[in-house]
Amino acid sequence: MSEMHPFQIPYCSKAVPQVSWALANVICLATGSENDCVDQGQFTQGLHHTSYVHVVNILAENLLDWLEDVGWIRKDNQEIQENVETCANPIDIACSTDTTYGPIKISYMDLFRPVCQQWHLMKLLAVLKNVALICDSSLPNNLEYSGKLKLLDIAYFYSYMLRIFSVLNPVVGPLPVLNMLAFTPGFLVNLWEALEGYLFPGDVKFSEDNDLCKSKISTNKNDGAYEKKQKQASKDGGNKWVTMLQKITGKSQMDVDLISGQTRTSQVKEDAFDVWDVEPLRCGPQGISKDISCLLHLFCATYSHLLLVLDDIEFYEKQVPFTLEQQRRIASMLNTLVYNGSFHGSGGQQNRPLMDAAVRCLHLLYERDCRHQFCPPGLWLSPARNNRPPIAVAARTHEVLSAKPDDALTIPSMAPVITTTHVFPFEERVQMFREFIKMDKFSRKMAGEVAGPGSRSVEVVIRRGHIVEDGFQQLNSLGSRLKSCIHVSFISECGLPEAGLDYGGLFKEFLTDIAKAAFAPEYGLFSQTSTSDRLLIPNTAARFLENGTQMIEFLGKVVGKALYEGILLDYSFSHVFIQKLLGRYSFLDELSTLDPELYRNLMYVKHYDGDVKELSLDFTVTEESLGKRHIIELKPGGKDAIVTNENKLQYVHAMADYKLNRQMLPLSNAFYRGLTDLISPSWLKLFNASEFNQLLSGGNHDIDITDLRNNTRYTGGYTEGSRTVKLFWEVITGFEPKERCMLLKFVTSCSRAPLLGFKHLQPTFTIHKVACDVPLWATIGGQDVERLPSASTCYNTLKLPTYKRPSTLRAKLLYAINSNAGFELS
């Protein structure tokens, strides 16, 4: 082997610089592991801890600068792993030991093992007389010697270690450091107290004895520039979006002004916003000092790791490590930082680790809030209250950035449309979704795929008795052609063609009927959760049915077509299943929405006080399918791995991962393939799981009578002033909300109103006159029309006889909707 400099080692044809050796040697010397490469569990006797931490910080920062300069850390938001992963052999260095055992070969990163041990951090924290935040923003570039260690010094130490491990430890990255940090008692709380004192200064009181900041913390190197920039950002926020719209659409300033002037559908009171808009973070990372940035990075990285294993009992009931009020503050901090960091630009590569960690932590808290609310809605909307772009602009920018994500780096002001879509009220995101579909239909028309009414349509013939099978055979292979107009002809159960032309109503009837049949548990493709709301989830046994996986994919296309055409389907899916469609991983606590009994059992194991071996568990799960039992190993060798107190947390999460992710993934992927034939994945990511169900099945469990009345059409001789029509509106105003929803389902086949109001219901809600003459003498005698109302759901039409009395109309209408009368009883 050729000679090399004593401070250089071969690493994929690149030499690690002298500073890397110096850093590793300092850690080994300080932890007493320089002689035998073994972690001693304590610092070298007589070590000056402050000097040790300061020296490591200087060396670590220099090493990170070198890694960036040589390209091991990319400037396009990706950490380089290729240089490490393409090596045939890891870094091996000879460590001098007692000659009895000979030379020991270890990897370079093994020299950093002591910093991954909890004793290392605990002993440094013990040195702290007080948890303190140093105010000198010149650290660590110009580290001053101090006899007393500061929390900020330790924060820099571990922030640098996380970044070094991310680059040089390709197999597990910073996981060893994160595991230690997340489970060190009190460390996260100490970090948050330091941050809270800066971010919420008016609400947090500290004793002067705490050695906290006694002078003003600099938010940037130039306070005046920061203030000016903050005011200018607020002033010019809207102009940025106007410029973006012009770039994307090519529209003139006048066109943009018209779009920008549209009225918002949802307004939240200003005071609700101000509480949760964290002022020091209104310019993102560029508006804060390097010290605060370091604390934020370490806090976000550590807390996002802990959130992965923190169960709902700990989060909501025990409220550890933070109270719910603190959780709301943390969420508002992250929300303000991420939105403004995206809107104003993150400030370059040096802030990338902070932004990545903040985005991860924000998404975990937001998804937990979506599942079990602990934050007020105004919190999520607050950062964008003054500069949220118009819907048309947001839709176009979101679409551009989804197709070309690299553009988000060159045009930072466009990035929040993807990163923080929750800053838009739900109603505006629904408008954005419809805008996507409108743009897609326009682009298909421009490409010649839709030449005009009736052209390029698909004709299908469906037998009433085989609606699922015929739909599958004739539509499943269409791919994106399913976006075209579908004309349906029905064959009755007697084998005769049914009369009528399809102007959209018959296809709506076909879509709702196929969903009703295929989503029924007895059909075998979907089952219901054991929770009270009985949500739909793919039946794992469907994999063993003939064409089962293909049928699941077809049902994804059915749902996609309904969303594309704005047709409501009165079904709700399990949130765990929707998480898969949105490309999101499901964690332990979501198991409670899928299998409450299993969740309770796992919580029992997790919090078991005795010896878990007494429960006789191993790392396997038993499945039954088609009368056969299958044993599935949760990890390699799971049958022989006994669950103990040491590995019970691993068992709990492995079991949850299997039930929530691994088990349903094949069927979820099939459904996703069908769904995305029509609906772009980037469109779906505008919504969380609950919102996806609302998008599919409509709004609240009641209807706005005024909105419905303003968007109702009258045919057959009825007008808005007709006596029976007036009685109808009078009667349904007196209905219970549940009865109004039943009426809506009776007429439209869906019990919920369109999210954006009844003007978006297609076809329009219609009341058709059914003339029923009653002799005058019978009317005087108290008789009224005996005929029941009926409905044509494919045309959203209520066929209403000419009742004379409100009592009769009410009784007949309630009888019909409770009997689901339809055509049969008419």
Secondary structure, DSSP 8 states (H G I E B T S, - for coil): -----TT--EETTEE--HHHHHHHHHHHHHHT-TTTS---SS--TT--HHHHHHHHHHHHHHHHHHHHHTTSB-SSS-B--HHHHT-SS---EEE---TTT--EEE-GGGGGGGGGSHHHHHHHHHH-SS------TTTTTT----SS--HHHHHHHHHHHHHHHHHH-TTTTTHHHHHHHHTSTTHHHHHHHHHHHHHSTTT----GGG----S---SSS-HHHHHHHHHHHHHHHHHHHHHHHHHHH---HHHHHHHHT---S----HHHHHTTS-GGGTTGGGGS-HHHHHHHHHHHHHHHHHHTT--HIIIIII--SS-HHHHHHHHHHHHHHHHHHHHS---SGGGHHHHHHHHHHHHHHHHHHHHS--S-HHHHHGGGTTT---HHHHHHHHHHHHH-TTHHHHSGGGTHHHHTGGGS-HHHHHHHHHHHHHHHHHHHHHTTS--STTTT-EEEEEEGGGHHHHHHHHHTT-GGGGGS-EEEEEE-TTS-B-----SSHHHHHHHHHHHHHHTSGGGSSEEE-SSTT--EEE-GGGGGSTTHHHHHHHHHHHHHHHHHHT------B-HHHHHHHTT----GGGGGGT-HHHHHHHHHHHT--S-GGGG--BSEEEEEETTEEEEEESSTTGGG-B--TTTHHHHHHHHHHIIIIITTHHHHHHHHHHHTTTS-HHHHTTS-HHHHHHHHH-S-SS--HHHHHHTEEEETT--TT-HHHHHHHHHHHTS-HHHHHHHHHHHHS-SS--TT-GGG-SS-EEEEEE-----HHHHHTT-------EEEGGGTEEEEE----HHHHHHHHHHHHHHT-TTTT-
